[in-house]
């Protein structure tokens, strides 16, 4: 994707992503027992003096308890895949690896706190790999059809350039045919001249893992909860 179209895309969806992140942060804060009563509204009298009223409320992490209970109930025993043969089922579990239960739990917690959980999977020299992506980094782009199919995924995250010490914001845009990534200095606007990091197109489909192509091989980011 060329730079001008990329700027238009970011300008259109970044405000929506910011709104989503603001709500997701509240959910995660409550999960960590950071309820609103710990952040009271500052009140002042007519002369600007701070008014203090006794507030003896104590936060209780009821939300966190419910979320953990849900995750334990749903994924202490993770979902079992049945593809028709015992050998095939065993192979699926081997590909998902030892982190399968842990990732299922994390996805459930992310979905409960932020409304959605996301998985990134890819192929590299070690074979099939997958990992949970922070829900706050992802914003889906849907097409205009009545079915609202997923047209692309915008991933936004911060990055520190260890060589210069500069803070950057990285934008990755994934479609079913390519992945493009730009970065800009955290203090700059999108019009400030983002730098191209990569622009890789799909070189062929390799089963279900070839839908989205990234710099590491067949790769994709999908919502799962």
MOQUILIN-V427415 format. One record per residue. N is the residue number from 1. RES is the residue in one letter. OMEGA is omega in whole degrees, -180 to 180 (* if undefined). D_CENTER is the distance of its C-alpha to the mean C-alpha in Angstrom with 2 decimals. Layout:
N|RES|OMEGA|D_CENTER ; N|RES|OMEGA|D_CENTER
This chain:
1|X|-179|21.67 ; 2|X|-171|24.11 ; 3|X|-177|23.41 ; 4|X|177|24.81 ; 5|X|179|22.81 ; 6|X|178|19.62 ; 7|X|179|20.68 ; 8|X|180|21.36 ; 9|X|-178|17.97 ; 10|X|180|16.23 ; 11|X|-179|18.91 ; 12|X|-171|18.42 ; 13|X|-178|14.73 ; 14|X|178|13.94 ; 15|X|178|15.92 ; 16|X|178|14.13 ; 17|X|178|10.70 ; 18|X|178|12.65 ; 19|X|179|14.02 ; 20|X|-179|10.87 ; 21|X|-180|9.77 ; 22|X|179|13.41 ; 23|X|-180|13.46 ; 24|X|179|10.43 ; 25|X|178|12.23 ; 26|X|179|15.35 ; 27|X|179|14.14 ; 28|X|178|13.07 ; 29|X|178|16.34 ; 30|X|178|18.36 ; 31|X|179|17.02 ; 32|X|177|18.52 ; 33|X|177|21.67 ; 34|X|-177|21.24 ; 35|X|-175|22.79 ; 36|X|-177|24.23 ; 37|X|176|27.71 ; 38|X|-179|26.85 ; 39|X|-176|26.39 ; 40|X|178|29.55 ; 41|X|180|30.49 ; 42|X|-179|33.00 ; 43|X|-180|36.33 ; 44|X|176|39.35 ; 45|X|-177|42.90 ; 46|X|-179|44.79 ; 47|X|178|45.65 ; 48|X|178|42.15 ; 49|X|-179|42.65 ; 50|X|179|39.73 ; 51|X|-178|40.45 ; 52|X|175|39.46 ; 53|X|178|39.74 ; 54|X|177|39.54 ; 55|X|-175|36.28 ; 56|X|179|36.62 ; 57|X|180|33.51 ; 58|X|179|31.50 ; 59|X|177|27.80 ; 60|X|-173|27.20 ; 61|X|179|23.92 ; 62|X|180|24.46 ; 63|X|180|20.87 ; 64|X|179|19.77 ; 65|X|-180|22.69 ; 66|X|-180|21.92 ; 67|X|179|18.27 ; 68|X|178|19.53 ; 69|X|179|22.41 ; 70|X|-179|20.36 ; 71|X|180|18.26 ; 72|X|-179|21.60 ; 73|X|-174|23.40 ; 74|X|-168|21.00 ; 75|X|171|20.05 ; 76|X|167|22.84 ; 77|X|-174|24.14 ; 78|X|179|21.25 ; 79|X|179|21.66 ; 80|X|179|24.47 ; 81|X|176|24.53 ; 82|X|-179|27.95 ; 83|X|172|28.59 ; 84|X|179|32.33 ; 85|X|180|33.56 ; 86|X|179|33.47 ; 87|X|178|33.08 ; 88|X|178|30.12 ; 89|X|179|28.38 ; 90|X|180|29.04 ; 91|X|178|27.64 ; 92|X|180|24.30 ; 93|X|178|23.99 ; 94|X|179|25.03 ; 95|X|-180|22.31 ; 96|X|171|19.59 ; 97|X|-178|21.16 ; 98|X|-178|21.75 ; 99|X|-176|18.10 ; 100|X|-179|17.93 ; 101|X|-180|18.81 ; 102|X|-179|16.63 ; 103|X|177|13.44 ; 104|X|178|14.60 ; 105|X|-179|15.16 ; 106|X|178|11.79 ; 107|X|179|10.19 ; 108|X|179|12.94 ; 109|X|179|12.50 ; 110|X|-179|8.83 ; 111|X|180|10.21 ; 112|X|-177|13.28 ; 113|X|-172|12.01 ; 114|X|178|9.44 ; 115|X|-180|10.86 ; 116|X|173|8.33 ; 117|X|-175|6.92 ; 118|X|178|5.66 ; 119|X|173|8.10 ; 120|X|177|9.30 ; 121|X|-176|13.08 ; 122|X|174|15.90 ; 123|X|175|19.56 ; 124|X|-178|21.33 ; 125|X|180|24.69 ; 126|X|-179|23.88 ; 127|X|-177|23.03 ; 128|X|177|20.07 ; 129|X|176|17.01 ; 130|X|-178|13.60 ; 131|X|176|10.84 ; 132|X|178|7.89 ; 133|X|176|4.56 ; 134|X|-176|3.58 ; 135|X|-178|2.65 ; 136|X|-180|4.66 ; 137|X|-169|4.00 ; 138|X|170|4.01 ; 139|X|-178|7.50 ; 140|X|176|9.75 ; 141|X|-177|13.33 ; 142|X|176|15.97 ; 143|X|-174|19.56 ; 144|X|180|22.55 ; 145|X|179|24.08 ; 146|X|179|24.90 ; 147|X|-179|22.71 ; 148|X|178|19.64 ; 149|X|-180|18.39 ; 150|X|-179|15.11 ; 151|X|-179|16.43 ; 152|X|179|13.56 ; 153|X|176|9.92 ; 154|X|178|9.47 ; 155|X|-177|7.15 ; 156|X|179|8.48 ; 157|X|179|9.18 ; 158|X|-179|12.55 ; 159|X|177|15.06 ; 160|X|174|18.60 ; 161|X|-175|21.35 ; 162|X|179|23.49 ; 163|X|-177|26.46 ; 164|X|-177|26.76 ; 165|X|-179|24.85 ; 166|X|173|23.13 ; 167|X|-179|19.68 ; 168|X|168|17.69 ; 169|X|-178|14.70 ; 170|X|176|13.33 ; 171|X|173|12.46 ; 172|X|175|11.78 ; 173|X|-177|12.84 ; 174|X|169|13.02 ; 175|X|180|15.79 ; 176|X|-179|17.98 ; 177|X|-177|20.30 ; 178|X|175|18.75 ; 179|X|179|16.09 ; 180|X|-179|16.94 ; 181|X|173|15.73 ; 182|X|172|17.43 ; 183|X|177|17.42 ; 184|X|175|19.40 ; 185|X|-173|20.80 ; 186|X|-177|18.90 ; 187|X|-177|22.09 ; 188|X|172|22.71 ; 189|X|179|22.02 ; 190|X|180|20.71 ; 191|X|-176|24.43 ; 192|X|177|25.11 ; 193|X|177|24.98 ; 194|X|179|21.59 ; 195|X|177|22.22 ; 196|X|177|21.43 ; 197|X|175|19.70 ; 198|X|177|19.90 ; 199|X|-172|20.59 ; 200|X|180|20.91 ; 201|X|-179|22.15 ; 202|X|180|22.40 ; 203|X|179|25.65 ; 204|X|-178|26.04 ; 205|X|177|24.57 ; 206|X|-178|24.64 ; 207|X|-177|24.21 ; 208|X|-176|20.90 ; 209|X|-178|19.11 ; 210|X|-175|20.44 ; 211|X|179|18.64 ; 212|X|-176|16.55 ; 213|X|177|18.16 ; 214|X|-177|16.86 ; 215|X|-178|18.88 ; 216|X|-175|18.85 ; 217|X|177|20.32 ; 218|X|-173|19.12 ; 219|X|-180|15.34 ; 220|X|172|12.70 ; 221|X|-177|9.14 ; 222|X|173|9.71 ; 223|X|-179|8.98 ; 224|X|180|11.27 ; 225|X|*|11.83
